[in-house]
Amino acid sequence: MQNQPQQFDSFREYMQNEIAIHEKSAINYPKFVDCYDNVESFQKQYSTALTIENQIHIFSNTHKTEITRNLTIIEEDDPAAVLQNAYEEVDEEDTTSQTARIQLTEKLWGTLIPEQKGKLLFWYERQLQPVGVVVTNNEFITVDQSFIQAYKGDLIKRQIVRKQNADTRIFEEIVQTQSKLKEKIHVYLIITEDSIPFQRMQEVIQNCSDSHKVISQIIRGQPEEATTQVQFVNIGNLNPAQILACEYASQKNITLIQGCPGGGKTTTAAYIIMNAMSKHKRILVCAGTNVAADNLCMAMKKIGIMSTRVCAVSREQNRIANQQYSARVHPDIMDREIHMQCLNQLQSILQNLNQKINEYKLTTPNDNLFEQFFDAETGFRKNDFDAFQQYFIQPPRINFINIYSTKNEVKNKAFELYRITYSKIFQESQIIVSTCSTCGDRRFKDKNGYTQFDMCLLDESSQCIEPEQLIPIIHVSQKLVLIGDQKQLGPVIQSQNLTESGFGLSLFQRLLNCKFPFTRLNIQYRMHPALIEYPNKKFYEGSICSGVQASDRLLPVRENNAPIVQDHFPSQMIHVQNGQEEQSLQSRSYLNRQECEETVVLVNKLLNTYHITESDISIITPYAAQRHLIRNKLREINITDIEVSSVDEFQGRENKIIILSFVRSIRVGFTNDVKRLNVSLTRAQYQLYIICNVNCLYRDRELKELVKFYRTKKAITNYVNNQ
């Protein structure tokens, strides 16, 4: 008799059980070391850890949403073809994990207690990969060819509802059958992070070899002396630390540059690339996130370097198809993105063709001759040309998604022309800018394997796990430059056991441990000099100097108002003695209602005291429940332009005024992490406010020093109004 699957009372209970199973497999995982004897030991160490982390990542980031709706009947002549076309819209590369997702869906359904017959359950990932299951009479059927055959004639509609949520495009795929249209049905959306980045990491780990000189050096932790050097010429307004960093990068095969908050890492990176262009034909510039990659692209453009920005395929489709989304993209980024360069070239080509055609028509009245000319010049029949042009000329510029799903000759030719032009731009661009993960897709591969670049620069390299950084590194043949700050937040690791084994150690930190030579950017241009005083002493051994004066970081006060903080130390620690931490009913996250009230009062006072706008203020708090509470309270008083973020989300960014809400009143929890504390304290340019329970902070060994520092500055108060 077949064993019955274990039953769970809730979706969360099922998720927690799965996480516990995979976490158990990471108990006593072998420690990650600084140097490896050979490539094989490195591969063995990371391959299993990636598999475990991927599974925990999936279940940690999966949640369920129920949507109930009335469905209507819309007849289709060939429902099987409709469904099949839906899957043909999905990019071929992104279907590689479909089998694994279907198996996971089956397991999920088997462990959840069915609540009502006739459900639709959908499992899908972020990368345009819908996978659906239909449950009739509590039987599981996968949406595949067997489903299409079984329900042919009964399946009557497939529709996609597109939802925009930040950079994530969520596709809700609804398959309706006649038997379910008589009453409301339950649609459950099971939403998870995709596993494609982990697949790319696994692939690159397996392809590491001793024959790759750069990878061999970093695995063994033994740098080789550079065989060729490029003389650095300082043509920018760089400080001595930046000049030294650029010289290091020109002289060594592998260069490590440690930044500091506001130290000009991105500007330094841009000048390193400018100097390398005379020596290296192809340069790959990468970062772990799209925001960091975009910043690199803009920094290079600012000094006259025209790079090509390559995004994930789904991101490109989003920007082309969604004009509102595209409108939020900075113009300096938009015109460097490869798909926009491609469309602009195609528009130019078609405009020139139109001009030739019009000129030829005036001089050649013979229709037969004109047809011959037209076919020779365009590759299209004359009657198809107008239809072809709609994809590249007229607003909304192109109907790009339809190019993928089309079966007629004109659209196929249109897509082929787009593909050829796209490939040509990629191959001819000297500088490609991308995220680490995107470097693993098929656009970065050729007939010989991984497309090779002479040089690779990785920014924010202390924020990625090592296998993720190996994705771009495997493309580089000569020179590698790593820029990061190991004193700030590192990679986010879901598995606690793997974290304890050292899985979260970044490549940047490991190479520092291996005594790779490095240089440091030690002049900051972000903060009021008094705001860097504590972080400098606590995290950077007092090595940071300020490139700005206190007078450069003073906010103008409105008439008949007194400043909230002193000019010589523009910061306050606001003690909320009566605030109580509590857990949200909807989640395990924490909130503190009194701290939220103090935050709102402070925001109002800041807006009334200084000549600032709402967007000059940012609020950082580590707990999602507190962020949600603060946002709602601000909306109630019609304040909508203040960003409320987590510490992790705000890393690498800055604003004039930062308000920190610590939330906890009993014990500090993970907010005592020294790297998280460093990031929190170094985002403000002009003023910093810390709203907390001072007694709670003082009981913590790490945060006790911060409280003592604010006491010496006489900057602790019980009231926002500083009375």
ZAMARGU-4260 file (C-alpha; in steps of 0.2 Angstrom, whole numbers, plus 5000, padded with zeros to 4 digits):
<rodrens>
0) 5000/5000/5000 | 5007/5017/4995 | 5011/5028/5010 | 5000/5043/5011 | 5008/5060/5010
5) 5010/5070/5026 | 4996/5082/5029 | 4998/5100/5036 | 4986/5112/5043 | 4993/5127/5034
10) 5003/5133/5020 | 5016/5141/5032 | 5018/5125/5041 | 5021/5115/5025 | 5034/5128/5020
15) 5043/5128/5037 | 5044/5109/5037 | 5052/5109/5020 | 5065/5122/5026 | 5069/5112/5041
20) 5072/5096/5030 | 5084/5105/5019 | 5092/5115/5034 | 5095/5098/5043 | 5106/5092/5028
25) 5117/5107/5031 | 5121/5103/5049 | 5140/5101/5052 | 5143/5106/5034 | 5162/5107/5030
30) 5170/5124/5034 | 5173/5135/5019 | 5192/5139/5018 | 5202/5154/5012 | 5213/5144/4999
35) 5209/5128/4990 | 5222/5115/4985 | 5214/5111/4968 | 5198/5115/4958 | 5190/5099/4962
40) 5190/5102/4981 | 5182/5120/4977 | 5169/5112/4966 | 5164/5099/4979 | 5163/5112/4993
45) 5151/5124/4983 | 5141/5112/4973 | 5131/5104/4987 | 5130/5120/4997 | 5122/5129/4982
50) 5109/5115/4980 | 5104/5116/4999 | 5104/5135/4998 | 5093/5135/4983 | 5080/5124/4991
55) 5079/5134/5007 | 5079/5150/4996 | 5063/5144/4987 | 5053/5139/5002 | 5059/5154/5012
60) 5053/5166/4998 | 5037/5157/4994 | 5020/5163/4999 | 5002/5160/4994 | 4988/5172/4989
65) 4970/5168/4986 | 4960/5177/4973 | 4942/5173/4971 | 4933/5180/4955 | 4918/5177/4944
70) 4923/5169/4928 | 4914/5171/4911 | 4913/5160/4896 | 4923/5165/4881 | 4923/5152/4867
75) 4939/5147/4858 | 4939/5136/4842 | 4955/5127/4847 | 4959/5129/4865 | 4973/5117/4864
80) 4982/5128/4852 | 4978/5143/4863 | 4987/5135/4878 | 5002/5129/4867 | 5005/5146/4861
85) 5005/5153/4879 | 5020/5142/4882 | 5029/5147/4866 | 5029/5165/4873 | 5041/5159/4887
90) 5059/5161/4882 | 5067/5144/4878 | 5081/5146/4890 | 5069/5149/4905 | 5060/5132/4903
95) 5075/5122/4908 | 5068/5120/4926 | 5050/5117/4921 | 5051/5098/4926 | 5058/5102/4943
100) 5044/5115/4946 | 5031/5103/4941 | 5038/5090/4953 | 5038/5103/4967 | 5020/5108/4963
105) 5014/5089/4964 | 5023/5088/4981 | 5015/5104/4987 | 4998/5098/4982 | 5000/5081/4989
110) 5004/5089/5006 | 4991/5102/5007 | 4974/5097/5014 | 4961/5100/4999 | 4948/5113/5005
115) 4935/5112/4991 | 4934/5102/4975 | 4936/5111/4959 | 4951/5122/4963 | 4964/5130/4951
120) 4981/5130/4958 | 4996/5139/4950 | 5014/5138/4952 | 5025/5149/4943 | 5042/5159/4945
125) 5047/5177/4941 | 5055/5174/4924 | 5039/5173/4913 | 5038/5154/4917 | 5019/5150/4921
130) 5016/5132/4926 | 4998/5128/4931 | 4989/5113/4938 | 4970/5110/4938 | 4962/5100/4951
135) 4945/5093/4948 | 4937/5082/4961 | 4954/5083/4970 | 4964/5075/4957 | 4980/5082/4951
140) 4983/5085/4933 | 4998/5094/4926 | 4995/5107/4912 | 5005/5098/4898 | 5000/5089/4882
145) 4991/5075/4892 | 4980/5088/4900 | 4977/5097/4883 | 4972/5080/4875 | 4961/5075/4890
150) 4952/5092/4891 | 4951/5096/4872 | 4934/5104/4869 | 4931/5107/4887 | 4945/5120/4890
155) 4938/5136/4884 | 4949/5150/4889 | 4967/5155/4894 | 4970/5173/4899 | 4985/5182/4907
160) 4983/5196/4919 | 4999/5205/4921 | 5003/5214/4937 | 5017/5226/4940 | 5026/5224/4957
165) 5043/5234/4957 | 5054/5225/4945 | 5044/5208/4946 | 5032/5204/4932 | 5019/5192/4939
170) 5010/5182/4927 | 4993/5175/4933 | 4988/5161/4921 | 4970/5155/4922 | 4964/5140/4913
175) 4945/5138/4914 | 4934/5123/4911 | 4915/5122/4908 | 4913/5112/4924 | 4920/5126/4935
180) 4910/5141/4927 | 4894/5139/4937 | 4900/5146/4953 | 4915/5156/4960 | 4931/5145/4961
185) 4946/5148/4971 | 4962/5153/4963 | 4978/5151/4973 | 4994/5159/4967 | 5010/5151/4974
190) 5023/5164/4971 | 5042/5160/4973 | 5059/5166/4968 | 5066/5158/4953 | 5080/5146/4953
195) 5089/5151/4937 | 5103/5161/4946 | 5107/5145/4956 | 5107/5135/4940 | 5119/5147/4932
200) 5130/5146/4947 | 5130/5127/4947 | 5135/5127/4928 | 5150/5139/4931 | 5156/5129/4946
205) 5156/5114/4935 | 5166/5123/4921 | 5179/5129/4932 | 5196/5123/4927 | 5215/5125/4930
210) 5217/5131/4912 | 5207/5147/4916 | 5221/5158/4923 | 5211/5170/4933 | 5200/5157/4941
215) 5215/5146/4945 | 5223/5161/4955 | 5208/5165/4965 | 5203/5147/4969 | 5221/5144/4976
220) 5223/5161/4983 | 5239/5164/4974 | 5240/5180/4963 | 5252/5180/4949 | 5262/5196/4944
225) 5255/5205/4929 | 5264/5202/4912 | 5258/5218/4904 | 5255/5235/4912 | 5245/5250/4907
230) 5251/5267/4912 | 5238/5277/4921 | 5235/5295/4916 | 5225/5305/4928 | 5213/5315/4917
235) 5199/5317/4930 | 5197/5326/4946 | 5202/5312/4957 | 5209/5312/4974 | 5226/5303/4979
240) 5217/5287/4985 | 5207/5286/4969 | 5223/5289/4958 | 5232/5275/4968 | 5217/5263/4965
245) 5218/5267/4946 | 5236/5264/4946 | 5234/5247/4955 | 5221/5242/4943 | 5233/5246/4928
250) 5247/5236/4935 | 5240/5220/4942 | 5231/5205/4935 | 5219/5204/4950 | 5216/5221/4959
255) 5206/5223/4975 | 5200/5240/4980 | 5191/5243/4997 | 5179/5257/4997 | 5171/5267/5011
260) 5154/5275/5013 | 5153/5289/5000 | 5171/5286/4995 | 5168/5287/4976 | 5169/5269/4972
265) 5158/5270/4956 | 5168/5286/4950 | 5184/5277/4952 | 5177/5262/4943 | 5173/5273/4928
270) 5190/5280/4927 | 5198/5263/4928 | 5188/5257/4913 | 5192/5273/4904 | 5211/5270/4906
275) 5209/5251/4901 | 5200/5255/4885 | 5216/5259/4875 | 5223/5241/4880 | 5208/5230/4881
280) 5197/5227/4866 | 5182/5220/4876 | 5178/5224/4894 | 5164/5217/4905 | 5158/5228/4919
285) 5146/5219/4932 | 5138/5221/4949 | 5126/5210/4959 | 5111/5221/4957 | 5102/5231/4943
290) 5103/5247/4953 | 5122/5245/4955 | 5124/5241/4936 | 5114/5256/4931 | 5125/5267/4942
295) 5140/5261/4934 | 5133/5264/4917 | 5128/5282/4921 | 5145/5285/4929 | 5154/5280/4913
300) 5142/5290/4902 | 5146/5306/4913 | 5164/5305/4908 | 5160/5301/4890 | 5161/5282/4890
305) 5147/5274/4879 | 5144/5257/4886 | 5131/5244/4882 | 5119/5239/4896 | 5113/5221/4894
310) 5098/5217/4905 | 5089/5200/4909 | 5077/5196/4894 | 5062/5198/4905 | 5067/5215/4910
315) 5070/5220/4892 | 5053/5214/4887 | 5045/5224/4902 | 5054/5240/4897 | 5048/5239/4879
320) 5030/5233/4882 | 5026/5244/4897 | 5028/5262/4893 | 5024/5268/4911 | 5038/5257/4917
325) 5050/5263/4904 | 5046/5281/4909 | 5053/5278/4926 | 5070/5273/4919 | 5084/5286/4919
330) 5087/5292/4901 | 5105/5290/4903 | 5102/5271/4906 | 5088/5269/4893 | 5098/5275/4878
335) 5112/5263/4883 | 5102/5247/4885 | 5105/5235/4871 | 5087/5233/4866 | 5084/5251/4864
340) 5100/5253/4854 | 5094/5239/4843 | 5077/5247/4840 | 5084/5264/4836 | 5096/5256/4823
345) 5081/5247/4815 | 5071/5263/4815 | 5085/5271/4806 | 5087/5257/4793 | 5068/5257/4790
350) 5068/5276/4788 | 5082/5275/4775 | 5073/5261/4766 | 5057/5271/4765 | 5067/5285/4757
355) 5074/5274/4744 | 5057/5266/4740 | 5049/5283/4738 | 5063/5289/4727 | 5062/5274/4716
360) 5043/5275/4714 | 5045/5292/4707 | 5058/5287/4694 | 5051/5269/4690 | 5032/5269/4686
365) 5033/5250/4681 | 5025/5240/4695 | 5034/5224/4690 | 5051/5232/4691 | 5047/5241/4708
370) 5041/5224/4715 | 5059/5217/4710 | 5068/5232/4718 | 5057/5231/4734 | 5060/5212/4736
375) 5079/5214/4733 | 5081/5229/4745 | 5070/5223/4760 | 5068/5205/4758 | 5049/5207/4759
380) 5035/5207/4747 | 5028/5225/4745 | 5011/5221/4753 | 5020/5215/4769 | 5031/5230/4772
385) 5018/5241/4781 | 5014/5226/4793 | 5032/5224/4796 | 5036/5242/4800 | 5023/5242/4814
390) 5035/5232/4825 | 5049/5245/4825 | 5042/5263/4819 | 5025/5269/4826 | 5021/5271/4845
395) 5021/5262/4856 | 5036/5258/4845 | 5034/5239/4844 | 5022/5226/4849 | 5037/5216/4855
400) 5029/5202/4864 | 5019/5197/4849 | 5035/5195/4839 | 5039/5180/4850 | 5022/5171/4849
405) 5019/5174/4830 | 5019/5161/4817 | 5017/5171/4801 | 5031/5175/4789 | 5032/5194/4791
410) 5033/5193/4810 | 5046/5179/4809 | 5057/5190/4798 | 5054/5205/4809 | 5061/5195/4824
415) 5075/5188/4814 | 5081/5206/4809 | 5079/5211/4827 | 5090/5196/4833 | 5103/5199/4820
420) 5104/5218/4824 | 5105/5214/4843 | 5119/5201/4841 | 5129/5213/4830 | 5128/5227/4843
425) 5133/5215/4857 | 5148/5208/4847 | 5154/5226/4842 | 5152/5234/4859 | 5169/5237/4868
430) 5161/5238/4885 | 5146/5228/4891 | 5138/5232/4908 | 5127/5218/4916 | 5123/5210/4932
435) 5133/5194/4937 | 5118/5182/4935 | 5113/5189/4918 | 5131/5185/4912 | 5126/5167/4913
440) 5112/5167/4900 | 5114/5161/4882 | 5118/5179/4875 | 5135/5178/4884 | 5139/5162/4875
445) 5146/5158/4858 | 5151/5142/4848 | 5167/5141/4859 | 5157/5142/4875 | 5158/5157/4886
450) 5161/5173/4877 | 5178/5180/4881 | 5182/5197/4887 | 5200/5204/4891 | 5195/5212/4907
455) 5181/5211/4920 | 5177/5224/4934 | 5165/5219/4948 | 5158/5233/4958 | 5150/5229/4975
460) 5159/5213/4975 | 5158/5210/4994 | 5139/5209/4992 | 5138/5193/4981 | 5142/5175/4986
465) 5157/5168/4977 | 5149/5157/4964 | 5138/5171/4958 | 5154/5182/4955 | 5162/5167/4945
470) 5148/5169/4932 | 5156/5185/4925 | 5174/5180/4930 | 5173/5164/4919 | 5172/5176/4904
475) 5188/5185/4908 | 5205/5180/4901 | 5217/5193/4907 | 5213/5206/4921 | 5201/5206/4935
480) 5196/5221/4946 | 5186/5219/4962 | 5179/5234/4971 | 5169/5232/4987 | 5168/5235/5006
485) 5169/5220/5017 | 5164/5231/5032 | 5146/5233/5025 | 5132/5220/5022 | 5138/5204/5013
490) 5128/5191/5003 | 5111/5186/5010 | 5111/5168/5015 | 5095/5159/5019 | 5103/5144/5028
495) 5109/5147/5045 | 5120/5131/5045 | 5128/5136/5029 | 5131/5153/5036 | 5140/5146/5051
500) 5151/5136/5039 | 5156/5151/5030 | 5146/5150/5014 | 5142/5169/5015 | 5160/5173/5013
505) 5162/5184/4998 | 5176/5182/4986 | 5182/5199/4990 | 5184/5195/5009 | 5192/5178/5005
510) 5205/5185/4994 | 5209/5198/5007 | 5211/5184/5020 | 5223/5176/5007 | 5234/5192/5008
515) 5230/5198/4991 | 5237/5216/4989 | 5223/5229/4990 | 5221/5248/4991 | 5208/5258/5000
520) 5198/5273/4995 | 5198/5283/5011 | 5191/5300/5007 | 5172/5301/5009 | 5161/5315/5001
525) 5144/5310/5007 | 5142/5314/5026 | 5143/5329/5037 | 5161/5326/5045 | 5153/5323/5062
530) 5142/5309/5056 | 5156/5299/5050 | 5165/5300/5067 | 5158/5285/5075 | 5158/5273/5060
535) 5175/5278/5056 | 5182/5274/5073 | 5171/5258/5075 | 5172/5250/5058 | 5187/5258/5048
540) 5201/5260/5061 | 5200/5279/5060 | 5207/5278/5042 | 5193/5289/5033 | 5195/5307/5030
545) 5181/5319/5025 | 5182/5328/5008 | 5167/5339/5013 | 5167/5353/5026 | 5153/5354/5040
550) 5147/5370/5031 | 5144/5360/5015 | 5131/5349/5025 | 5120/5361/5034 | 5101/5362/5030
555) 5093/5380/5027 | 5081/5383/5042 | 5064/5391/5038 | 5061/5408/5045 | 5056/5409/5063
560) 5061/5391/5067 | 5075/5385/5077 | 5086/5370/5071 | 5082/5353/5078 | 5100/5348/5079
565) 5116/5357/5082 | 5127/5362/5067 | 5142/5354/5074 | 5134/5337/5077 | 5118/5335/5066
570) 5111/5319/5074 | 5100/5314/5088 | 5096/5298/5097 | 5077/5299/5102 | 5073/5288/5117
575) 5055/5280/5116 | 5054/5273/5133 | 5035/5268/5132 | 5037/5259/5115 | 5033/5241/5116
580) 5039/5228/5103 | 5025/5217/5096 | 5024/5204/5083 | 5012/5207/5068 | 4997/5195/5067
585) 5000/5192/5049 | 5018/5188/5050 | 5032/5185/5062 | 5039/5202/5059 | 5040/5215/5073
590) 5033/5232/5075 | 5033/5246/5088 | 5018/5258/5087 | 5025/5271/5098 | 5041/5272/5088
595) 5030/5274/5073 | 5021/5289/5081 | 5037/5297/5085 | 5043/5295/5067 | 5028/5303/5060
600) 5030/5318/5072 | 5048/5320/5068 | 5044/5320/5049 | 5031/5334/5051 | 5044/5344/5062
605) 5057/5342/5049 | 5046/5347/5035 | 5041/5363/5045 | 5058/5367/5051 | 5069/5366/5036
610) 5068/5370/5017 | 5067/5352/5011 | 5054/5342/5002 | 5047/5325/5007 | 5059/5316/4995
615) 5074/5323/5005 | 5069/5311/5020 | 5071/5292/5020 | 5066/5281/5034 | 5075/5264/5037
620) 5069/5251/5048 | 5074/5232/5049 | 5056/5225/5051 | 5043/5223/5037 | 5029/5225/5049
625) 5036/5242/5055 | 5039/5248/5037 | 5021/5244/5033 | 5014/5253/5049 | 5025/5269/5045
630) 5019/5269/5027 | 5001/5268/5032 | 5003/5282/5045 | 5012/5294/5033 | 4998/5291/5020
635) 4985/5295/5033 | 4992/5313/5033 | 4995/5314/5014 | 5014/5311/5015 | 5018/5300/5000
640) 5035/5304/4994 | 5045/5298/5009 | 5054/5281/5005 | 5052/5268/5019 | 5065/5254/5017
645) 5075/5240/5025 | 5093/5242/5029 | 5097/5230/5015 | 5087/5239/5002 | 5096/5255/5006
650) 5114/5249/5005 | 5124/5259/4992 | 5112/5274/4993 | 5110/5290/5002 | 5098/5304/5006
655) 5099/5321/5015 | 5090/5315/5031 | 5089/5297/5037 | 5078/5292/5051 | 5081/5275/5059
660) 5068/5265/5069 | 5076/5251/5078 | 5059/5244/5084 | 5064/5232/5097 | 5062/5236/5116
665) 5066/5219/5124 | 5081/5212/5115 | 5089/5220/5099 | 5088/5204/5088 | 5098/5205/5072
670) 5099/5224/5072 | 5115/5222/5082 | 5124/5215/5067 | 5139/5226/5065 | 5139/5227/5046
675) 5120/5231/5046 | 5124/5244/5059 | 5138/5252/5048 | 5126/5253/5033 | 5112/5261/5044
680) 5123/5274/5051 | 5132/5279/5035 | 5117/5283/5023 | 5114/5301/5029 | 5122/5316/5021
685) 5115/5330/5032 | 5106/5324/5047 | 5103/5307/5056 | 5090/5302/5068 | 5089/5286/5078
690) 5073/5282/5086 | 5075/5268/5099 | 5073/5261/5116 | 5090/5267/5123 | 5090/5255/5138
695) 5087/5240/5126 | 5102/5246/5115 | 5113/5248/5130 | 5110/5230/5136 | 5118/5224/5119
700) 5137/5223/5119 | 5139/5230/5101 | 5126/5244/5103 | 5131/5250/5120 | 5146/5259/5112
705) 5134/5268/5101 | 5124/5274/5116 | 5139/5280/5125 | 5145/5290/5110 | 5129/5299/5109
710) 5129/5303/5127 | 5146/5311/5125 | 5139/5321/5112 | 5124/5326/5123 | 5113/5320/5109
715) 5100/5309/5117 | 5083/5316/5120 | 5066/5309/5125 | 5057/5321/5114 | 5057/5325/5096
720) 5056/5344/5099 | 5073/5343/5108 | 5066/5351/5124
</rodrens>
